[in-house]
Amino acid sequence: MVGFDSDHDEPSRPDLSNRDDIIQFLEQTDITLPDGLNVEKIKSRGSWWAIDNSSFSFRIERHPSGPFSATSPTGSRIPTPARWHVRKRYAFDLTTGEWDVTEQMREFEFDPGLLVDDQMLFGPR
């Protein structure tokens, strides 16, 4: 991997004009990503990209809910009745080489019907 030097002048900054350029830039340079983030997550979940001469940013929505181990009688997994939705904006400043992470939304969703369905199918555990 090539190191990224944020102390360089404007003309030597990478030419990043789209999502694919940024993915390639992150894969080929030795930039430390914020905790819990990796290039694969950025590829698969990154959205709402914003790119300018000195920075880029994207949004990632995560669902950091624990697994719900129940399966239906047909063998398919039953969705979890309780689920977090967390949306963050990740911005990288090409001038300083620093990340800014802003949580934009955190929401807890609970579907009691799924919990009742689980109890009816499997009984108490």
Secondary structure, 3 states (H helix, E strand, C coil): CECCCCCCCHHHCCCCCCHHHHHHHHHHECCCCCCCCCHHHHHHHCEEEEECCCEEEEEEEECCCCCCCCECCCCCECCCCEEEEEEEEEEEECCCCEEEEEEEEEEEEECHHHHHHHHHHHCCC
